[in-house]
Amino acid sequence: MDDIDKFKTAVERHITETNSSPSGFGKKFAHDPNFVFRLRNGREPRRSVRERILIAMEADRGRHGA
């Protein structure tokens, strides 16, 4: 599994664990309500974007105990 696939898996897991909508996730973490939909359709965000979102998801998980 490459970095993009790991990132997609982490995003989908976070959406499920936090009971978020894809557009809500996109707004919160990427300031783009279509982020997850584009990711699912093959978008490959830059490494810096992926890293920033992963860090924000980890912080969010800690705040919500997920």
N, CA, C and O atoms as a GROMACS GRO file, in nm:
protein
  264
    1MET      N    1   0.085  -0.118   0.000
    1MET     CA    2   0.000   0.000   0.000
    1MET      C    3   0.090   0.124   0.000
    1MET      O    4   0.180   0.137   0.083
    2ASP      N    5   0.065   0.215  -0.094
    2ASP     CA    6   0.148   0.335  -0.101
    2ASP      C    7   0.092   0.446  -0.011
    2ASP      O    8  -0.012   0.428   0.053
    3ASP      N    9   0.162   0.559  -0.008
    3ASP     CA   10   0.124   0.669   0.082
    3ASP      C   11  -0.016   0.722   0.054
    3ASP      O   12  -0.090   0.754   0.147
    4ILE      N   13  -0.052   0.733  -0.074
    4ILE     CA   14  -0.184   0.784  -0.110
    4ILE      C   15  -0.292   0.690  -0.058
    4ILE      O   16  -0.392   0.734  -0.001
    5ASP      N   17  -0.272   0.560  -0.076
    5ASP     CA   18  -0.370   0.463  -0.028
    5ASP      C   19  -0.381   0.465   0.124
    5ASP      O   20  -0.491   0.455   0.178
    6LYS      N   21  -0.268   0.479   0.192
    6LYS     CA   22  -0.270   0.488   0.338
    6LYS      C   23  -0.345   0.613   0.382
    6LYS      O   24  -0.422   0.609   0.479
    7PHE      N   25  -0.323   0.723   0.311
    7PHE     CA   26  -0.392   0.847   0.344
    7PHE      C   27  -0.543   0.832   0.324
    7PHE      O   28  -0.622   0.870   0.410
    8LYS      N   29  -0.582   0.775   0.210
    8LYS     CA   30  -0.725   0.754   0.183
    8LYS      C   31  -0.790   0.666   0.290
    8LYS      O   32  -0.901   0.693   0.334
    9THR      N   33  -0.719   0.562   0.330
    9THR     CA   34  -0.770   0.473   0.434
    9THR      C   35  -0.787   0.548   0.566
    9THR      O   36  -0.887   0.531   0.636
   10ALA      N   37  -0.690   0.632   0.600
   10ALA     CA   38  -0.696   0.710   0.724
   10ALA      C   39  -0.814   0.808   0.720
   10ALA      O   40  -0.884   0.826   0.820
   11VAL      N   41  -0.835   0.871   0.607
   11VAL     CA   42  -0.946   0.965   0.592
   11VAL      C   43  -1.079   0.893   0.610
   11VAL      O   44  -1.165   0.937   0.686
   12GLU      N   45  -1.096   0.781   0.540
   12GLU     CA   46  -1.221   0.706   0.548
   12GLU      C   47  -1.245   0.654   0.691
   12GLU      O   48  -1.358   0.655   0.739
   13ARG      N   49  -1.140   0.610   0.756
   13ARG     CA   50  -1.151   0.562   0.894
   13ARG      C   51  -1.195   0.676   0.986
   13ARG      O   52  -1.281   0.658   1.072
   14HIS      N   53  -1.134   0.794   0.968
   14HIS     CA   54  -1.168   0.908   1.052
   14HIS      C   55  -1.315   0.948   1.030
   14HIS      O   56  -1.386   0.977   1.127
   15ILE      N   57  -1.359   0.949   0.907
   15ILE     CA   58  -1.499   0.983   0.878
   15ILE      C   59  -1.592   0.886   0.949
   15ILE      O   60  -1.692   0.926   1.009
   16THR      N   61  -1.559   0.758   0.942
   16THR     CA   62  -1.642   0.655   1.007
   16THR      C   63  -1.639   0.667   1.158
   16THR      O   64  -1.743   0.668   1.223
   17GLU      N   65  -1.519   0.678   1.215
   17GLU     CA   66  -1.504   0.681   1.360
   17GLU      C   67  -1.566   0.804   1.424
   17GLU      O   68  -1.613   0.799   1.538
   18THR      N   69  -1.567   0.915   1.352
   18THR     CA   70  -1.620   1.040   1.408
   18THR      C   71  -1.762   1.068   1.359
   18THR      O   72  -1.822   1.170   1.393
   19ASN      N   73  -1.815   0.976   1.279
   19ASN     CA   74  -1.950   0.990   1.224
   19ASN      C   75  -1.965   1.124   1.151
   19ASN      O   76  -2.066   1.193   1.166
   20SER      N   77  -1.862   1.159   1.073
   20SER     CA   78  -1.862   1.283   0.997
   20SER      C   79  -1.916   1.258   0.857
   20SER      O   80  -1.917   1.145   0.809
   21SER      N   81  -1.962   1.363   0.794
   21SER     CA   82  -1.998   1.353   0.653
   21SER      C   83  -1.872   1.382   0.571
   21SER      O   84  -1.783   1.452   0.619
   22PRO      N   85  -1.864   1.330   0.450
   22PRO     CA   86  -1.748   1.362   0.366
   22PRO      C   87  -1.731   1.512   0.343
   22PRO      O   88  -1.619   1.563   0.345
   23SER      N   89  -1.841   1.582   0.320
   23SER     CA   90  -1.828   1.726   0.297
   23SER      C   91  -1.788   1.800   0.425
   23SER      O   92  -1.714   1.898   0.420
   24GLY      N   93  -1.837   1.753   0.540
   24GLY     CA   94  -1.797   1.813   0.668
   24GLY      C   95  -1.649   1.793   0.694
   24GLY      O   96  -1.580   1.884   0.740
   25PHE      N   97  -1.600   1.672   0.665
   25PHE     CA   98  -1.457   1.645   0.680
   25PHE      C   99  -1.377   1.739   0.590
   25PHE      O  100  -1.281   1.801   0.635
   26GLY      N  101  -1.418   1.750   0.465
   26GLY     CA  102  -1.347   1.836   0.371
   26GLY      C  103  -1.343   1.980   0.414
   26GLY      O  104  -1.239   2.046   0.404
   27LYS      N  105  -1.455   2.031   0.463
   27LYS     CA  106  -1.460   2.169   0.511
   27LYS      C  107  -1.366   2.189   0.630
   27LYS      O  108  -1.291   2.286   0.637
   28LYS      N  109  -1.371   2.093   0.722
   28LYS     CA  110  -1.294   2.107   0.846
   28LYS      C  111  -1.143   2.096   0.825
   28LYS      O  112  -1.066   2.174   0.882
   29PHE      N  113  -1.102   2.000   0.743
   29PHE     CA  114  -0.959   1.971   0.732
   29PHE      C  115  -0.891   2.026   0.607
   29PHE      O  116  -0.770   2.048   0.608
   30ALA      N  117  -0.967   2.047   0.500
   30ALA     CA  118  -0.906   2.093   0.375
   30ALA      C  119  -0.965   2.224   0.325
   30ALA      O  120  -0.924   2.276   0.221
   31HIS      N  121  -1.063   2.277   0.400
   31HIS     CA  122  -1.132   2.399   0.359
   31HIS      C  123  -1.193   2.383   0.220
   31HIS      O  124  -1.199   2.478   0.143
   32ASP      N  125  -1.236   2.260   0.190
   32ASP     CA  126  -1.293   2.227   0.059
   32ASP      C  127  -1.397   2.117   0.079
   32ASP      O  128  -1.361   2.002   0.104
   33PRO      N  129  -1.526   2.150   0.069
   33PRO     CA  130  -1.629   2.049   0.093
   33PRO      C  131  -1.626   1.933  -0.007
   33PRO      O  132  -1.685   1.828   0.019
   34ASN      N  133  -1.558   1.950  -0.118
   34ASN     CA  134  -1.548   1.844  -0.218
   34ASN      C  135  -1.420   1.762  -0.208
   34ASN      O  136  -1.396   1.674  -0.291
   35PHE      N  137  -1.339   1.789  -0.106
   35PHE     CA  138  -1.209   1.724  -0.094
   35PHE      C  139  -1.220   1.572  -0.095
   35PHE      O  140  -1.150   1.506  -0.172
   36VAL      N  141  -1.306   1.515  -0.011
   36VAL     CA  142  -1.317   1.369  -0.001
   36VAL      C  143  -1.371   1.310  -0.131
   36VAL      O  144  -1.324   1.206  -0.176
   37PHE      N  145  -1.468   1.377  -0.191
   37PHE     CA  146  -1.523   1.326  -0.317
   37PHE      C  147  -1.416   1.324  -0.426
   37PHE      O  148  -1.408   1.228  -0.503
   38ARG      N  149  -1.334   1.428  -0.431
   38ARG     CA  150  -1.224   1.432  -0.529
   38ARG      C  151  -1.118   1.326  -0.496
   38ARG      O  152  -1.062   1.263  -0.586
   39LEU      N  153  -1.092   1.307  -0.368
   39LEU     CA  154  -0.996   1.205  -0.325
   39LEU      C  155  -1.044   1.067  -0.370
   39LEU      O  156  -0.966   0.987  -0.422
   40ARG      N  157  -1.172   1.040  -0.350
   40ARG     CA  158  -1.231   0.913  -0.391
   40ARG      C  159  -1.227   0.894  -0.543
   40ARG      O  160  -1.226   0.781  -0.592
   41ASN      N  161  -1.224   1.005  -0.616
   41ASN     CA  162  -1.220   0.997  -0.762
   41ASN      C  163  -1.079   1.007  -0.819
   41ASN      O  164  -1.062   1.028  -0.940
   42GLY      N  165  -0.978   0.992  -0.734
   42GLY     CA  166  -0.842   0.984  -0.784
   42GLY      C  167  -0.752   1.102  -0.756
   42GLY      O  168  -0.635   1.100  -0.795
   43ARG      N  169  -0.802   1.205  -0.690
   43ARG     CA  170  -0.715   1.319  -0.655
   43ARG      C  171  -0.602   1.271  -0.566
   43ARG      O  172  -0.623   1.189  -0.477
   44GLU      N  173  -0.484   1.322  -0.591
   44GLU     CA  174  -0.367   1.288  -0.510
   44GLU      C  175  -0.308   1.418  -0.454
   44GLU      O  176  -0.226   1.482  -0.520
   45PRO      N  177  -0.349   1.455  -0.334
   45PRO     CA  178  -0.297   1.578  -0.274
   45PRO      C  179  -0.146   1.569  -0.251
   45PRO      O  180  -0.090   1.461  -0.233
   46ARG      N  181  -0.083   1.685  -0.253
   46ARG     CA  182   0.061   1.690  -0.225
   46ARG      C  183   0.090   1.636  -0.087
   46ARG      O  184   0.004   1.633   0.001
   47ARG      N  185   0.213   1.592  -0.070
   47ARG     CA  186   0.256   1.536   0.057
   47ARG      C  187   0.234   1.634   0.171
   47ARG      O  188   0.189   1.594   0.279
   48SER      N  189   0.266   1.760   0.150
   48SER     CA  190   0.250   1.859   0.258
   48SER      C  191   0.104   1.872   0.300
   48SER      O  192   0.075   1.890   0.419
   49VAL      N  193   0.012   1.862   0.206
   49VAL     CA  194  -0.131   1.868   0.238
   49VAL      C  195  -0.172   1.744   0.316
   49VAL      O  196  -0.242   1.753   0.416
   50ARG      N  197  -0.127   1.628   0.270
   50ARG     CA  198  -0.160   1.503   0.339
   50ARG      C  199  -0.107   1.506   0.482
   50ARG      O  200  -0.178   1.467   0.575
   51GLU      N  201   0.016   1.551   0.500
   51GLU     CA  202   0.075   1.555   0.634
   51GLU      C  203  -0.001   1.650   0.725
   51GLU      O  204  -0.025   1.618   0.841
   52ARG      N  205  -0.038   1.766   0.673
   52ARG     CA  206  -0.113   1.864   0.752
   52ARG      C  207  -0.247   1.806   0.796
   52ARG      O  208  -0.288   1.823   0.911
   53ILE      N  209  -0.315   1.738   0.704
   53ILE     CA  210  -0.446   1.680   0.737
   53ILE      C  211  -0.431   1.565   0.836
   53ILE      O  212  -0.513   1.553   0.927
   54LEU      N  213  -0.330   1.483   0.820
   54LEU     CA  214  -0.308   1.373   0.914
   54LEU      C  215  -0.282   1.425   1.056
   54LEU      O  216  -0.333   1.369   1.153
   55ILE      N  217  -0.204   1.531   1.068
   55ILE     CA  218  -0.176   1.591   1.198
   55ILE      C  219  -0.305   1.648   1.258
   55ILE      O  220  -0.331   1.631   1.377
   56ALA      N  221  -0.383   1.715   1.176
   56ALA     CA  222  -0.509   1.773   1.224
   56ALA      C  223  -0.608   1.664   1.265
   56ALA      O  224  -0.681   1.680   1.363
   57MET      N  225  -0.611   1.554   1.191
   57MET     CA  226  -0.700   1.443   1.227
   57MET      C  227  -0.659   1.382   1.360
   57MET      O  228  -0.745   1.348   1.442
   58GLU      N  229  -0.530   1.368   1.381
   58GLU     CA  230  -0.480   1.312   1.508
   58GLU      C  231  -0.518   1.403   1.625
   58GLU      O  232  -0.562   1.355   1.730
   59ALA      N  233  -0.503   1.533   1.607
   59ALA     CA  234  -0.541   1.628   1.712
   59ALA      C  235  -0.692   1.622   1.736
   59ALA      O  236  -0.736   1.628   1.851
   60ASP      N  237  -0.768   1.612   1.631
   60ASP     CA  238  -0.914   1.603   1.643
   60ASP      C  239  -0.955   1.475   1.715
   60ASP      O  240  -1.046   1.476   1.797
   61ARG      N  241  -0.889   1.367   1.684
   61ARG     CA  242  -0.918   1.238   1.749
   61ARG      C  243  -0.891   1.249   1.898
   61ARG      O  244  -0.967   1.196   1.979
   62GLY      N  245  -0.784   1.318   1.936
   62GLY     CA  246  -0.751   1.336   2.076
   62GLY      C  247  -0.854   1.421   2.149
   62GLY      O  248  -0.884   1.395   2.266
   63ARG      N  249  -0.907   1.521   2.083
   63ARG     CA  250  -1.009   1.606   2.144
   63ARG      C  251  -1.141   1.534   2.164
   63ARG      O  252  -1.215   1.562   2.258
   64HIS      N  253  -1.171   1.442   2.072
   64HIS     CA  254  -1.300   1.375   2.077
   64HIS      C  255  -1.292   1.232   2.130
   64HIS      O  256  -1.393   1.163   2.138
   65GLY      N  257  -1.174   1.189   2.167
   65GLY     CA  258  -1.159   1.057   2.225
   65GLY      C  259  -1.189   0.944   2.131
   65GLY      O  260  -1.221   0.834   2.175
   66ALA      N  261  -1.179   0.968   2.002
   66ALA     CA  262  -1.207   0.863   1.903
   66ALA      C  263  -1.088   0.775   1.883
   66ALA      O  264  -1.094   0.681   1.803
   0.00000   0.00000   0.00000
